Amino acid sequence: MKKFLSLILALSLTIALCTAARAENPIVQTAFTPDPAPMVYDGRLYLYTGEDSEEDNGFYNMTSWRCYSTVDMVNWTDHGEIMRPEDFEWADPGSAWACQCIERNGKFYLYVTVTNSGGRNIGVAVSDSPTGPFKDAIGGPLCGPNWLYIDPTVMIDDDGQAYLYFGNPNAYCCKLNEDMITIDGEIIQQEMTTEAFGLRPFQSDAPSSYTEGPWIYKRNGLYYLVYASGGVPEGISYSTAENPMGPWDFRGVIMEPGDSTTIHPGIIDYKGHSYFFYHGVLLERGGWNKRSTAIMEFKYNDDGTIPHIMHTEAGVSQLENLNPYELQQASTMSFSDGMRSVTDGNVYITSADGSGYIKVSGADFSGGAKSFSADVFADSGKMEIRLDSPDGKKLGKISLGGEAAGCNLSTGSGVHDLYFVFKNAESLRFESWQFGTDKNPAYGGSSALPAVLAAAGVCALAAAVWFVGFGRKKRGK
Ligand code: FUB
């Protein structure tokens, strides 16, 4: 019996630890996040995406470019809208198609696709920070207008030469000058052959399988071009080359089409792991023009080839625990349900209809949490702080509306998934939070009404089953 109980305890611990350590696909539920483009800078992984509007216009209603960042691959901080097409005075609103950001000499260059009356264009914006603000660097297109000019991807080679690829259904490339905002020489169209880019399965008249969304990088001296392929619905294929401007050799399909018309790849190494980014129709409220970013970890084969990657809702493993005693943005989360992100100078989290929750994965409560403070305000309702599931062990609650309210907080210890659960929270504005190890929380927030909660009670071992939801097709509301 003793052995049996130990086994149950060990199993429960294993479940708690394993389930606390995984992300979920899609990685963002508070907004739509098509066309993912990762970038590593100064120890953080940044992710740039477009934004498919919640308001359908029958086409791609893409209102802004957004930025997210992480240090653990599971909890992502939403930096909000970093730029809108209107910020390019010559571009049409709603045309924020695919982008990529790259750093050079401490400046961040955001290459984007935007439309105007003449066609599509590659524009470039610049900032001193990876999270913006970004400003149009030229005052006009880098290239375009041309209806075939979409989806820029940029790489700086070891010798400092920068290369830009873009295009649908042809792949174009050119060199960039060191200023990163002017083109050096001619724009060259690649030979769109089967040898270079594979065969389009159901379109024998198409020149090759290459469709759009190129992603260029170099690994072990070899150049890789990964791209949406096969026409509609798109899968993802790749080619390699000895020279950054080609010719390219088709190397195979990485991912089959999912349930989205389009798909868009991004590949990056971070903290010793290789990650594959793509988008699909992954949220319950999603659709062909309401797409979301997903991530898979993969390992290159010994010969440098990329393995076949399956679509899956199981995300990637958490690389390190989160420190709940540091001031955290409310927009840092691993999953949410019923919540939305709003950018108004700051980024805050609100709820779609007053109820919902935010999950923060793998928070390390070593030392024991005795207090909690948050920069949170709503006209009414309450916020509950729970462990390991939306209805798991309740550490405490904050009554929202009017003055800051509090209650006793159970002592937290160990590593737990943290849940902020909102009930009837009208006009919610949640900006940041922090746990404390003493009973007199000193709030470090920046605005709104600090709501304070003090502590008592016990945090029992949470072997509670984490709500994974495998088998559910779409995630979050
Ligand atoms: O998101 C709009 C367009 O759809 C992108 O520019 C393409 O890559 C495809 O994802």
Residues whose N, C-alpha, C, O or C-beta is under 5 A from the ligand:
A	BS01	FUB	P34 D35 Y60 W97 A98 I150 D151 E212 G213 T262 I263 H264
